[in-house]
Amino acid sequence: MDFTFTREEELFRESVREFLSKKLSPLWESIDERSLIPTDLIRDMGSQGFFAIPVPEEYGGQGGSFTLAAIAAEEVGYHDPSMATAVYTLLNNSWPYVLYLYGSEEAKGEILPLVGSGRGFFGIASTEPQGGSDVAGLRVSASLEGGVYRVYGEKIYISGVREALEQLDNGGWLLLARTGRVEDKHRGLTAFAFAAKRGGSIVEGLEYSILNTIGRHGISTGILNLKGAPIEPKYVVGGEGRGFYVAMEGFNLARILVAAANIGSARWALEEAVKWSRERVLFERPIASFQGVSFPLAELAVELEATKLLVYKAAWTADRIYVRKEPGVKPRDLAFYAAASKMKAVETSFKIYETAMKTFGALSYTKEGRLGRGFLGILSYMAGAEGAQNIMKYIVAGELIGREHVR
Ligand SMILES: Cc1cc2nc3c(=O)[nH]c(=O)nc-3n(C[C@H](O)[C@H](O)[C@H](O)COP(=O)(O)OP(=O)(O)OC[C@H]3O[C@@H](n4cnc5c(N)ncnc54)[C@H](O)[C@@H]3O)c2cc1C
């Protein structure tokens, strides 16, 4: 047992904090207000090694680990509590790694260096209008026509549509589509590295629109209408019919970073509430002197610490599997920790924001109070982003009781 980060990890956190406190902290409110992460900032973050952290250097990544990626996601969440920049960061660490694991050499060579350097976006396109939780029931279809897959159907609530298709010159998603029969359910799905925009041009057969979300405005959420968009077979990730398994492995990795970003944002909110409890004087003393104010903060500090341990245990487990490749630890062993981290981190963050806003009182209900921007950011994960909370409970219950007993 050793509850310390390595020297390399500590140094990484220090350098990330130094960069973010100068480059991101002064901008985060305007990122939310203007609904835009500046392109220069994305580029700068790419140069500083914020993206594709676990991807080996020879593929354009940083040759790091999931622990380092979690540190980056946590710190970005802290320095942009609205979560926009954190979402950009966590997507562009987890999904490029899945491409690295299962993509063709050509697809990896084309996409990963662009993402790693901040010149390209690579997220996940799974959800459809009939319901995101039932991945095995998705309907977007892809079939070979003259040696090229043509994709038809609609993807909705997809993060990064504007960033991928308008802001940057290159962007796309790991897209899940049905290549088999509907009756084949999850076995009929294939994952594609869908490079929707390349060198400034958007692929034919793709229309898109941006949704009007209530928070985390700095990163867009949109709709992809696929009207025969072509995807060459070299962009199949993991083989035809293996898409469900590829995506589930990716969701495990993404959920660890989602959890890390949430605890970063929540740490910021808790610190704000603690400061305010010292400064706000009522009845001739700071409100921190009232146990009705200090006890909830104390309880949440404990919850945050416990959640942080869980999240970093998940990242450490991912490193045992993917980075250190320890014998006897398999991707399947990650499911419990990844789902538990996302479930717990989102609940903890929600409670921290609720209490922080009560601690601030009416000021928290104004934009100047700033907490509202963070609250609406973490709320995206309560509403469903990267998997509904109930689905996390199914995964944990399945690992606890046995998948065959939990449906
Ligand atoms: C801001 C934001 C960004 C997103 N970005 C992306 C993205 O980049 N890519 C992407 O693919 N998707 C994205 N999503 C979509 C996200 O993956 C879905 O919200 C999620 O999968 C849930 O799907 P749904 O919203 O359609 O809810 P539904 O699946 O319709 O579920 C509705 C409710 O039913 C509950 N429920 C469903 N099934 C069960 C069950 N068996 N037992 C008990 N309860 C159940 C759920 O918990 C939920 O409360 C994003 C969502 C948001 C809010």
The ligand as an ORCA input file, in Angstrom:
! r2SCAN-3c Opt
* xyz 0 1
  C     -24.027     17.287    -22.251
  C     -24.072     15.897    -22.806
  C     -23.064     15.476    -23.660
  C     -23.103     14.196    -24.232
  N     -22.117     13.820    -25.072
  C     -22.203     12.603    -25.714
  C     -21.226     12.205    -26.664
  O     -20.230     12.907    -26.900
  N     -21.400     11.049    -27.322
  C     -22.465     10.238    -27.101
  O     -22.573      9.203    -27.735
  N     -23.417     10.591    -26.191
  C     -23.297     11.731    -25.495
  N     -24.253     12.109    -24.566
  C     -25.416     11.254    -24.378
  C     -25.285     10.324    -23.192
  O     -24.439      9.249    -23.497
  C     -26.712      9.848    -22.873
  O     -27.352     10.945    -22.244
  C     -26.783      8.640    -21.981
  O     -26.265      7.512    -22.612
  C     -28.226      8.356    -21.560
  O     -29.040      8.295    -22.695
  P     -30.367      9.214    -22.794
  O     -30.004     10.584    -22.386
  O     -30.944      8.991    -24.122
  O     -31.315      8.646    -21.647
  P     -32.154      7.289    -21.744
  O     -31.271      6.178    -22.170
  O     -33.385      7.552    -22.506
  O     -32.514      7.069    -20.226
  C     -33.511      7.860    -19.575
  C     -33.595      7.478    -18.113
  O     -33.938      6.099    -17.992
  C     -33.011      5.461    -17.129
  N     -32.823      4.090    -17.591
  C     -32.557      3.673    -18.860
  N     -32.458      2.339    -18.900
  C     -32.668      1.912    -17.635
  C     -32.709      0.636    -17.020
  N     -32.512     -0.477    -17.729
  N     -32.943      0.589    -15.694
  C     -33.127      1.710    -14.952
  N     -33.105      2.926    -15.478
  C     -32.892      3.030    -16.788
  C     -31.734      6.263    -17.225
  O     -30.965      6.118    -16.048
  C     -32.260      7.667    -17.378
  O     -32.514      8.181    -16.090
  C     -24.195     13.347    -23.930
  C     -25.176     13.757    -23.043
  C     -25.120     15.010    -22.474
  C     -26.188     15.427    -21.503
*
